[in-house]
Amino acid sequence: MSGTGAGAGIGRQRIATASILSYLMPKALIFFITIGSLVASYMILINVIFNFHTQINIDPVVLRPKNLRHSVATRRPFHVAMTASDGEYNKWQCRIAYYWYKKVRDLPGSEMGGFTRILHSGQSDELMNEIPTFVVNPLPPGQDQGYVVLNRPWAFVQWLQEAKIKEEYVLMAEPDHVFVKPMPNLAHGSIPAAYNFFYITPVKNEKIIRKYYPMDPITSIDPIGNSPVIIKKSILKIIAPTWMNVSMKMKNDPETDETFGWVLEMYGYAVASALHGIRYILRPDFMVQPPFDQTLGGSFIIHYTYGNDYNAKGELTYGVIGDWRFDKRSYTASRLPRNLTLPPPGVPETVVTLVQKINEATANIPNWDS
């Protein structure tokens, strides 16, 4: 099996089935062994992070260094990495994401480095020559229990073990991300940067979180997922196996699975980070999510995870199919068509810009319709 990676080239078949099972079977035993080792190192890691924060003058509200704009003099490139399956739904999104990455990568203000699609299908596909790709193994059959996102942490574990990239930092992105402007490195030294999600609420869900995070305070868990995040590769390499084990444990607990649903793996990443004493610079300007974010402001990414429905007057009809709509889920089994109809007058800037950028990408990507 092979794949191509930015600076890495086509990878070989990486992890034998026995290696996979060493992570996953028996899951409960592996998880508790991991927790035991983490508790032993927890106070050391906390002290390191605390001392580092103190030295650079941290804003306690969002953990953002107050001297952020003036403290970094040298360029700190980061590698853009996104996991993907081999389904048509993921393929067209990855092609659009890679198009816009290339458009903004070399513009002034950018610290964007190489790009890798981490393909967790276990085999190459027809996009290998279009998008730099590194092939990894999926979870064994049945392990994701129909929750395909559970392959994400396992894919990163494999990629971090075997891929060779020159950048010190990694941006974990997703296929449904559109870069709207050049992105600098939002991390500060060893303090990673992340988008803060309003629906990741560890304090509200403390009863469940305590199954996986025995330390205090619960507010040490940031309201984040794994993406978008800019983080040192060395730190991510420490977090990733714990992220995988915690997410697996959560999925196998019926109460946790029912409560967290499709954001379960995001909670897994947030908890794994806290177990290692890692806190994040929270960046609301990391991305916007239409239709609820209506203006771009200074954001770097449009994340089109939600459906967008509007009537002819340009009024949002969320939950009801509108006269005009764009929802990525309408194209789960077929390729997105070119030249989408623009929304009616009155629709927010974020939605209009999203459709314009998708149309530009599909018009310019070779062989889009073939």
LOBA-291257 format. One record per residue (C-alpha): residue in one letter; residue number from 1; y, x, z. Coordinates in Angstrom, 2 decimals. Example, Ala and Ser with C-alpha at 12.3 -4.5 7.8 and 13.67 -1.06 7.14 Angstrom:
residues 2
+------+-----+---------+---------+---------+
! code ! pos !       v !       u !       w !
+------+-----+---------+---------+---------+
!    A !   1 !   -4.50 !   12.30 !    7.80 !
!    S !   2 !   -1.06 !   13.67 !    7.14 !
+------+-----+---------+---------+---------+
END
This chain:
residues 370
+------+-----+---------+---------+---------+
! code ! pos !       v !       u !       w !
+------+-----+---------+---------+---------+
!    M !   1 !    0.00 !    0.00 !    0.00 !
!    S !   2 !    3.44 !    1.34 !   -0.73 !
!    G !   3 !    7.12 !    0.52 !   -0.49 !
!    T !   4 !   10.45 !    2.15 !   -1.13 !
!    G !   5 !   13.01 !    2.75 !    1.63 !
!    A !   6 !   16.61 !    3.96 !    1.58 !
!    G !   7 !   16.08 !    7.66 !    2.12 !
!    A !   8 !   12.42 !    7.00 !    2.80 !
!    G !   9 !   10.80 !    6.10 !   -0.52 !
!    I !  10 !    7.67 !    4.08 !   -0.97 !
!    G !  11 !    5.70 !    3.89 !    2.24 !
!    R !  12 !    1.95 !    4.08 !    2.61 !
!    Q !  13 !   -0.36 !    1.67 !    4.36 !
!    R !  14 !    0.81 !    2.30 !    7.86 !
!    I !  15 !   -0.89 !    0.76 !   10.75 !
!    A !  16 !   -4.63 !    0.15 !   10.89 !
!    T !  17 !   -5.92 !   -3.09 !   12.29 !
!    A !  18 !   -6.97 !   -1.26 !   15.43 !
!    S !  19 !   -3.39 !   -0.12 !   15.95 !
!    I !  20 !   -2.12 !   -3.66 !   15.57 !
!    L !  21 !   -4.58 !   -4.95 !   18.08 !
!    S !  22 !   -3.57 !   -2.25 !   20.54 !
!    Y !  23 !   -0.22 !   -3.96 !   20.69 !
!    L !  24 !   -1.44 !   -7.48 !   20.67 !
!    M !  25 !   -4.85 !   -7.71 !   22.39 !
!    P !  26 !   -5.07 !   -8.53 !   25.19 !
!    K !  27 !   -1.44 !   -9.65 !   25.12 !
!    A !  28 !   -1.02 !  -10.47 !   28.77 !
!    L !  29 !   -2.37 !   -7.09 !   29.92 !
!    I !  30 !   -0.12 !   -5.18 !   27.53 !
!    F !  31 !    2.90 !   -7.19 !   28.63 !
!    F !  32 !    2.42 !   -6.54 !   32.34 !
!    I !  33 !    1.75 !   -2.84 !   31.76 !
!    T !  34 !    5.03 !   -2.71 !   29.84 !
!    I !  35 !    6.92 !   -4.53 !   32.61 !
!    G !  36 !    5.49 !   -2.16 !   35.21 !
!    S !  37 !    6.72 !    0.91 !   33.38 !
!    L !  38 !   10.09 !   -0.68 !   32.73 !
!    V !  39 !   10.69 !   -1.51 !   36.38 !
!    A !  40 !   10.06 !    2.13 !   37.27 !
!    S !  41 !   12.76 !    3.33 !   34.89 !
!    Y !  42 !   15.13 !    0.39 !   35.29 !
!    M !  43 !   17.41 !    1.85 !   37.96 !
!    I !  44 !   17.75 !    5.14 !   36.13 !
!    L !  45 !   18.73 !    3.38 !   32.93 !
!    I !  46 !   21.17 !    1.09 !   34.75 !
!    N !  47 !   22.85 !    4.08 !   36.36 !
!    V !  48 !   23.20 !    5.83 !   33.01 !
!    I !  49 !   24.71 !    2.78 !   31.35 !
!    F !  50 !   26.95 !    2.02 !   34.32 !
!    N !  51 !   28.28 !    5.55 !   34.48 !
!    F !  52 !   28.89 !    5.59 !   30.72 !
!    H !  53 !   30.74 !    2.27 !   30.89 !
!    T !  54 !   32.89 !    3.53 !   33.76 !
!    Q !  55 !   33.91 !    6.64 !   31.85 !
!    I !  56 !   35.20 !    4.75 !   28.81 !
!    N !  57 !   37.02 !    1.91 !   30.60 !
!    I !  58 !   35.11 !   -1.30 !   29.88 !
!    D !  59 !   36.58 !   -4.77 !   29.66 !
!    P !  60 !   34.30 !   -6.67 !   32.09 !
!    V !  61 !   34.54 !   -9.97 !   30.19 !
!    V !  62 !   32.96 !   -8.92 !   26.91 !
!    L !  63 !   31.88 !   -5.34 !   27.74 !
!    R !  64 !   34.26 !   -4.11 !   25.04 !
!    P !  65 !   35.73 !   -0.64 !   25.54 !
!    K !  66 !   39.50 !   -1.04 !   25.95 !
!    N !  67 !   40.12 !    2.16 !   24.02 !
!    L !  68 !   37.76 !    1.18 !   21.19 !
!    R !  69 !   40.24 !    1.48 !   18.33 !
!    H !  70 !   41.44 !    4.94 !   19.26 !
!    S !  71 !   38.41 !    6.71 !   20.67 !
!    V !  72 !   36.33 !    7.31 !   17.52 !
!    A !  73 !   37.63 !    9.95 !   15.11 !
!    T !  74 !   34.60 !   10.70 !   12.95 !
!    R !  75 !   32.68 !    8.45 !   10.58 !
!    R !  76 !   29.48 !    7.06 !   12.12 !
!    P !  77 !   27.39 !    5.50 !    9.34 !
!    F !  78 !   24.78 !    2.88 !   10.14 !
!    H !  79 !   21.69 !    1.86 !    8.22 !
!    V !  80 !   21.40 !   -1.81 !    7.26 !
!    A !  81 !   17.88 !   -3.13 !    7.89 !
!    M !  82 !   16.59 !   -6.67 !    7.44 !
!    T !  83 !   13.08 !   -8.03 !    7.78 !
!    A !  84 !   11.70 !  -10.38 !    5.15 !
!    S !  85 !    8.57 !  -12.16 !    4.02 !
!    D !  86 !    7.37 !  -12.23 !    0.41 !
!    G !  87 !    8.11 !  -15.94 !   -0.11 !
!    E !  88 !   10.56 !  -17.10 !   -2.79 !
!    Y !  89 !   12.84 !  -18.50 !   -0.07 !
!    N !  90 !   13.36 !  -15.04 !    1.45 !
!    K !  91 !   13.49 !  -13.27 !   -1.89 !
!    W !  92 !   16.55 !  -15.04 !   -3.30 !
!    Q !  93 !   18.39 !  -14.63 !   -0.01 !
!    C !  94 !   17.62 !  -10.89 !    0.11 !
!    R !  95 !   18.86 !  -10.41 !   -3.43 !
!    I !  96 !   22.20 !  -12.04 !   -2.59 !
!    A !  97 !   22.52 !  -10.10 !    0.66 !
!    Y !  98 !   21.84 !   -6.80 !   -1.11 !
!    Y !  99 !   24.35 !   -7.61 !   -3.87 !
!    W ! 100 !   27.15 !   -8.10 !   -1.33 !
!    Y ! 101 !   26.09 !   -5.08 !    0.68 !
!    K ! 102 !   26.57 !   -2.96 !   -2.46 !
!    K ! 103 !   29.93 !   -4.63 !   -3.21 !
!    V ! 104 !   31.48 !   -3.73 !    0.16 !
!    R ! 105 !   29.56 !   -0.58 !    1.16 !
!    D ! 106 !   31.94 !    1.94 !   -0.39 !
!    L ! 107 !   35.24 !    0.16 !    0.23 !
!    P ! 108 !   37.84 !    1.66 !    2.61 !
!    G ! 109 !   36.99 !    1.05 !    6.25 !
!    S ! 110 !   33.25 !    0.88 !    5.67 !
!    E ! 111 !   30.76 !    2.89 !    7.70 !
!    M ! 112 !   27.80 !    1.24 !    6.01 !
!    G ! 113 !   25.04 !    3.67 !    5.08 !
!    G ! 114 !   21.67 !    3.01 !    3.48 !
!    F ! 115 !   19.80 !   -0.27 !    3.18 !
!    T ! 116 !   16.17 !   -1.26 !    3.78 !
!    R ! 117 !   14.38 !   -4.54 !    3.33 !
!    I ! 118 !   11.46 !   -4.35 !    5.79 !
!    L ! 119 !    8.84 !   -6.41 !    4.00 !
!    H ! 120 !    6.21 !   -7.67 !    6.46 !
!    S ! 121 !    3.75 !   -8.96 !    3.87 !
!    G ! 122 !    1.51 !   -5.91 !    3.91 !
!    Q ! 123 !    1.88 !   -5.41 !    0.15 !
!    S ! 124 !    4.53 !   -4.63 !   -2.43 !
!    D ! 125 !    6.28 !   -7.28 !   -4.55 !
!    E ! 126 !    8.39 !   -7.50 !   -7.70 !
!    L ! 127 !   11.66 !   -6.68 !   -5.89 !
!    M ! 128 !   10.59 !   -3.15 !   -4.94 !
!    N ! 129 !   12.65 !   -1.60 !   -7.75 !
!    E ! 130 !   15.67 !   -3.82 !   -7.12 !
!    I ! 131 !   16.02 !   -3.55 !   -3.34 !
!    P ! 132 !   15.11 !   -0.49 !   -1.24 !
!    T ! 133 !   12.01 !   -1.70 !    0.58 !
!    F ! 134 !    9.61 !   -0.48 !    3.24 !
!    V ! 135 !    6.30 !   -2.36 !    3.47 !
!    V ! 136 !    4.76 !   -3.02 !    6.88 !
!    N ! 137 !    1.85 !   -5.11 !    8.11 !
!    P ! 138 !    2.23 !   -8.72 !    9.19 !
!    L ! 139 !    0.80 !   -9.91 !   12.48 !
!    P ! 140 !   -2.94 !  -10.65 !   12.33 !
!    P ! 141 !   -3.73 !  -14.15 !   11.05 !
!    G ! 142 !   -2.88 !  -16.83 !   13.59 !
!    Q ! 143 !   -0.90 !  -14.58 !   15.91 !
!    D ! 144 !    2.48 !  -15.98 !   14.87 !
!    Q ! 145 !    1.22 !  -19.56 !   15.40 !
!    G ! 146 !    3.31 !  -20.73 !   12.46 !
!    Y ! 147 !    6.45 !  -19.10 !   13.86 !
!    V ! 148 !    7.00 !  -16.53 !   11.11 !
!    V ! 149 !   10.00 !  -14.99 !   12.87 !
!    L ! 150 !    7.56 !  -13.51 !   15.38 !
!    N ! 151 !    6.80 !  -10.93 !   12.69 !
!    R ! 152 !   10.34 !   -9.54 !   13.02 !
!    P ! 153 !    9.92 !   -7.43 !   16.18 !
!    W ! 154 !    6.51 !   -6.21 !   15.03 !
!    A ! 155 !    8.03 !   -5.20 !   11.67 !
!    F ! 156 !   10.78 !   -3.22 !   13.41 !
!    V ! 157 !    8.25 !   -1.49 !   15.67 !
!    Q ! 158 !    6.37 !   -0.21 !   12.62 !
!    W ! 159 !    9.48 !    0.72 !   10.64 !
!    L ! 160 !   11.03 !    2.64 !   13.53 !
!    Q ! 161 !    7.78 !    4.55 !   14.03 !
!    E ! 162 !    7.35 !    5.64 !   10.43 !
!    A ! 163 !   10.50 !    5.34 !    8.33 !
!    K ! 164 !   12.82 !    8.30 !    7.86 !
!    I ! 165 !   16.50 !    7.42 !    7.72 !
!    K ! 166 !   19.43 !    9.77 !    8.12 !
!    E ! 167 !   21.76 !    7.42 !    9.99 !
!    E ! 168 !   21.92 !    7.49 !   13.79 !
!    Y ! 169 !   22.74 !    3.77 !   14.00 !
!    V ! 170 !   21.07 !    0.63 !   12.65 !
!    L ! 171 !   22.55 !   -2.76 !   11.79 !
!    M ! 172 !   19.87 !   -5.42 !   12.11 !
!    A ! 173 !   20.86 !   -8.01 !    9.52 !
!    E ! 174 !   19.13 !  -11.08 !    8.06 !
!    P ! 175 !   18.48 !  -12.31 !    4.53 !
!    D ! 176 !   20.96 !  -15.19 !    4.94 !
!    H ! 177 !   23.86 !  -12.84 !    5.67 !
!    V ! 178 !   26.66 !  -12.40 !    3.13 !
!    F ! 179 !   28.95 !   -9.43 !    3.72 !
!    V ! 180 !   32.53 !  -10.51 !    3.09 !
!    K ! 181 !   34.32 !   -7.24 !    3.79 !
!    P ! 182 !   33.53 !   -3.59 !    4.58 !
!    M ! 183 !   32.10 !   -3.16 !    8.04 !
!    P ! 184 !   32.87 !   -0.33 !   10.43 !
!    N ! 185 !   30.48 !    0.76 !   13.14 !
!    L ! 186 !   31.19 !   -1.73 !   15.93 !
!    A ! 187 !   29.04 !    0.10 !   18.47 !
!    H ! 188 !   30.69 !    2.56 !   20.85 !
!    G ! 189 !   28.57 !    5.60 !   21.50 !
!    S ! 190 !   25.44 !    4.40 !   23.26 !
!    I ! 191 !   26.80 !    0.90 !   23.80 !
!    P ! 192 !   25.54 !   -1.37 !   20.99 !
!    A ! 193 !   27.51 !   -4.27 !   19.54 !
!    A ! 194 !   26.20 !   -7.81 !   19.04 !
!    Y ! 195 !   27.33 !  -11.30 !   18.13 !
!    N ! 196 !   27.40 !  -13.67 !   21.10 !
!    F ! 197 !   25.56 !  -16.93 !   20.41 !
!    F ! 198 !   26.75 !  -20.02 !   22.29 !
!    Y ! 199 !   23.20 !  -21.42 !   22.38 !
!    I ! 200 !   21.61 !  -18.38 !   24.06 !
!    T ! 201 !   22.10 !  -19.33 !   27.73 !
!    P ! 202 !   20.04 !  -17.22 !   30.15 !
!    V ! 203 !   21.79 !  -18.61 !   33.25 !
!    K ! 204 !   21.10 !  -22.21 !   32.23 !
!    N ! 205 !   17.45 !  -21.32 !   31.57 !
!    E ! 206 !   17.00 !  -19.06 !   34.59 !
!    K ! 207 !   13.82 !  -20.79 !   35.77 !
!    I ! 208 !   12.05 !  -19.86 !   32.54 !
!    I ! 209 !   13.72 !  -16.47 !   32.14 !
!    R ! 210 !   12.43 !  -15.41 !   35.56 !
!    K ! 211 !    8.91 !  -15.39 !   34.15 !
!    Y ! 212 !    9.91 !  -12.35 !   32.11 !
!    Y ! 213 !   12.90 !  -10.86 !   33.90 !
!    P ! 214 !   12.39 !  -10.37 !   37.66 !
!    M ! 215 !   15.55 !   -8.31 !   38.27 !
!    D ! 216 !   18.99 !   -9.41 !   39.41 !
!    P ! 217 !   21.48 !  -10.51 !   38.33 !
!    I ! 218 !   20.46 !  -12.94 !   35.58 !
!    T ! 219 !   23.88 !  -12.32 !   34.01 !
!    S ! 220 !   22.61 !   -8.87 !   33.01 !
!    I ! 221 !   21.03 !  -10.66 !   30.04 !
!    D ! 222 !   23.60 !  -10.91 !   27.25 !
!    P ! 223 !   23.83 !  -14.11 !   25.13 !
!    I ! 224 !   22.57 !  -12.41 !   21.98 !
!    G ! 225 !   19.76 !  -12.21 !   19.47 !
!    N ! 226 !   18.62 !   -9.17 !   17.57 !
!    S ! 227 !   20.90 !   -9.92 !   14.63 !
!    P ! 228 !   23.58 !   -9.09 !   13.95 !
!    V ! 229 !   23.39 !   -6.01 !   16.16 !
!    I ! 230 !   24.56 !   -2.43 !   15.59 !
!    I ! 231 !   22.64 !   -0.09 !   17.85 !
!    K ! 232 !   21.57 !    3.53 !   18.07 !
!    K ! 233 !   18.20 !    3.99 !   16.41 !
!    S ! 234 !   16.92 !    5.88 !   19.46 !
!    I ! 235 !   17.75 !    2.97 !   21.76 !
!    L ! 236 !   16.28 !    0.36 !   19.40 !
!    K ! 237 !   13.09 !    2.39 !   19.26 !
!    I ! 238 !   12.78 !    1.96 !   23.04 !
!    I ! 239 !   13.60 !   -1.76 !   23.04 !
!    A ! 240 !   11.48 !   -2.84 !   20.05 !
!    P ! 241 !    7.96 !   -2.72 !   21.61 !
!    T ! 242 !    9.22 !   -4.61 !   24.65 !
!    W ! 243 !   10.95 !   -7.14 !   22.38 !
!    M ! 244 !    7.62 !   -7.69 !   20.61 !
!    N ! 245 !    5.61 !   -8.05 !   23.82 !
!    V ! 246 !    8.11 !  -10.35 !   25.52 !
!    S ! 247 !    8.36 !  -12.55 !   22.41 !
!    M ! 248 !    4.57 !  -12.79 !   22.17 !
!    K ! 249 !    4.32 !  -13.68 !   25.83 !
!    M ! 250 !    7.01 !  -16.34 !   25.44 !
!    K ! 251 !    5.27 !  -17.87 !   22.43 !
!    N ! 252 !    2.02 !  -18.13 !   24.36 !
!    D ! 253 !    3.67 !  -19.94 !   27.27 !
!    P ! 254 !    3.92 !  -23.67 !   26.40 !
!    E ! 255 !    6.97 !  -24.33 !   28.59 !
!    T ! 256 !    8.91 !  -21.40 !   27.14 !
!    D ! 257 !    7.86 !  -22.20 !   23.59 !
!    E ! 258 !    8.94 !  -25.83 !   23.90 !
!    T ! 259 !   12.25 !  -24.98 !   25.55 !
!    F ! 260 !   13.37 !  -22.13 !   23.29 !
!    G ! 261 !   11.91 !  -23.34 !   19.99 !
!    W ! 262 !   13.22 !  -21.52 !   16.93 !
!    V ! 263 !   15.44 !  -19.19 !   19.01 !
!    L ! 264 !   12.51 !  -17.92 !   21.13 !
!    E ! 265 !   12.46 !  -14.49 !   19.49 !
!    M ! 266 !   16.23 !  -14.18 !   20.11 !
!    Y ! 267 !   15.64 !  -14.71 !   23.83 !
!    G ! 268 !   12.85 !  -12.15 !   23.57 !
!    Y ! 269 !   15.29 !   -9.56 !   22.28 !
!    A ! 270 !   17.95 !  -10.39 !   24.89 !
!    V ! 271 !   15.43 !  -10.12 !   27.74 !
!    A ! 272 !   13.91 !   -6.91 !   26.36 !
!    S ! 273 !   17.36 !   -5.32 !   26.21 !
!    A ! 274 !   18.10 !   -6.30 !   29.80 !
!    L ! 275 !   14.75 !   -4.94 !   30.98 !
!    H ! 276 !   15.89 !   -1.57 !   29.66 !
!    G ! 277 !   19.34 !   -1.90 !   31.22 !
!    I ! 278 !   21.11 !   -2.20 !   27.87 !
!    R ! 279 !   24.35 !   -4.19 !   27.70 !
!    Y ! 280 !   26.28 !   -5.05 !   24.53 !
!    I ! 281 !   29.83 !   -5.15 !   23.26 !
!    L ! 282 !   30.12 !   -8.85 !   22.38 !
!    R ! 283 !   31.88 !   -9.37 !   19.05 !
!    P ! 284 !   32.76 !  -12.97 !   18.12 !
!    D ! 285 !   34.24 !  -11.52 !   14.92 !
!    F ! 286 !   30.89 !  -10.09 !   13.84 !
!    M ! 287 !   30.19 !  -13.19 !   11.74 !
!    V ! 288 !   31.00 !  -16.83 !   11.09 !
!    Q ! 289 !   28.54 !  -19.70 !   10.75 !
!    P ! 290 !   29.73 !  -22.57 !    8.54 !
!    P ! 291 !   30.29 !  -25.45 !    8.75 !
!    F ! 292 !   31.19 !  -25.07 !   12.44 !
!    D ! 293 !   33.33 !  -21.97 !   11.96 !
!    Q ! 294 !   36.00 !  -23.13 !    9.55 !
!    T ! 295 !   38.05 !  -19.97 !    8.94 !
!    L ! 296 !   36.94 !  -16.44 !    8.16 !
!    G ! 297 !   39.49 !  -14.72 !   10.37 !
!    G ! 298 !   38.53 !  -11.08 !   10.65 !
!    S ! 299 !   34.78 !  -11.63 !   10.42 !
!    F ! 300 !   32.50 !   -9.36 !    8.44 !
!    I ! 301 !   29.53 !  -11.65 !    7.68 !
!    I ! 302 !   28.95 !  -15.26 !    6.69 !
!    H ! 303 !   25.67 !  -16.51 !    8.15 !
!    Y ! 304 !   24.52 !  -19.61 !    6.29 !
!    T ! 305 !   21.85 !  -20.83 !    8.68 !
!    Y ! 306 !   23.15 !  -24.41 !    8.93 !
!    G ! 307 !   23.26 !  -27.12 !    6.31 !
!    N ! 308 !   26.68 !  -28.10 !    4.94 !
!    D ! 309 !   27.23 !  -31.78 !    4.12 !
!    Y ! 310 !   30.58 !  -33.33 !    3.15 !
!    N ! 311 !   31.74 !  -36.61 !    1.68 !
!    A ! 312 !   34.05 !  -36.84 !   -1.33 !
!    K ! 313 !   37.07 !  -36.62 !    0.97 !
!    G ! 314 !   35.97 !  -33.24 !    2.26 !
!    E ! 315 !   34.90 !  -34.62 !    5.65 !
!    L ! 316 !   31.86 !  -33.16 !    7.42 !
!    T ! 317 !   28.87 !  -35.52 !    7.62 !
!    Y ! 318 !   26.60 !  -33.23 !    9.58 !
!    G ! 319 !   23.17 !  -34.80 !   10.10 !
!    V ! 320 !   23.71 !  -37.13 !    7.14 !
!    I ! 321 !   23.28 !  -35.97 !    3.55 !
!    G ! 322 !   26.73 !  -35.86 !    2.05 !
!    D ! 323 !   28.16 !  -36.46 !   -1.42 !
!    W ! 324 !   28.27 !  -32.67 !   -1.63 !
!    R ! 325 !   25.85 !  -30.41 !    0.18 !
!    F ! 326 !   24.59 !  -26.89 !    0.41 !
!    D ! 327 !   21.57 !  -26.17 !    2.57 !
!    K ! 328 !   19.42 !  -23.10 !    1.99 !
!    R ! 329 !   16.37 !  -25.14 !    2.98 !
!    S ! 330 !   16.74 !  -27.17 !   -0.21 !
!    Y ! 331 !   15.39 !  -24.09 !   -1.99 !
!    T ! 332 !   12.39 !  -23.09 !    0.10 !
!    A ! 333 !    9.90 !  -23.20 !   -2.77 !
!    S ! 334 !   12.15 !  -22.46 !   -5.74 !
!    R ! 335 !   14.87 !  -20.03 !   -6.63 !
!    L ! 336 !   18.45 !  -21.04 !   -5.93 !
!    P ! 337 !   20.09 !  -22.08 !   -9.23 !
!    R ! 338 !   23.12 !  -20.36 !  -10.66 !
!    N ! 339 !   26.60 !  -21.92 !  -10.67 !
!    L ! 340 !   26.44 !  -24.18 !   -7.64 !
!    T ! 341 !   29.00 !  -26.99 !   -7.66 !
!    L ! 342 !   32.01 !  -26.11 !   -5.55 !
!    P ! 343 !   32.75 !  -28.34 !   -2.56 !
!    P ! 344 !   35.43 !  -31.04 !   -2.77 !
!    P ! 345 !   39.04 !  -30.42 !   -1.69 !
!    G ! 346 !   39.55 !  -30.25 !    2.07 !
!    V ! 347 !   36.30 !  -28.42 !    2.85 !
!    P ! 348 !   36.83 !  -25.42 !    5.19 !
!    E ! 349 !   37.47 !  -21.90 !    3.93 !
!    T ! 350 !   34.13 !  -20.57 !    5.19 !
!    V ! 351 !   32.11 !  -23.05 !    3.14 !
!    V ! 352 !   34.17 !  -22.58 !   -0.03 !
!    T ! 353 !   33.98 !  -18.79 !    0.27 !
!    L ! 354 !   30.22 !  -18.90 !    0.87 !
!    V ! 355 !   29.56 !  -20.90 !   -2.31 !
!    Q ! 356 !   31.92 !  -18.71 !   -4.34 !
!    K ! 357 !   30.16 !  -15.56 !   -3.19 !
!    I ! 358 !   26.71 !  -16.98 !   -3.84 !
!    N ! 359 !   27.82 !  -17.99 !   -7.34 !
!    E ! 360 !   29.22 !  -14.53 !   -8.03 !
!    A ! 361 !   26.01 !  -12.89 !   -6.88 !
!    T ! 362 !   23.69 !  -15.10 !   -8.91 !
!    A ! 363 !   25.89 !  -14.69 !  -11.99 !
!    N ! 364 !   25.70 !  -10.91 !  -11.81 !
!    I ! 365 !   22.22 !  -10.13 !  -10.50 !
!    P ! 366 !   20.06 !   -9.26 !  -13.53 !
!    N ! 367 !   17.14 !  -11.54 !  -14.35 !
!    W ! 368 !   18.09 !  -14.09 !  -11.71 !
!    D ! 369 !   16.43 !  -16.94 !  -13.56 !
!    S ! 370 !   13.28 !  -15.08 !  -14.61 !
+------+-----+---------+---------+---------+
END
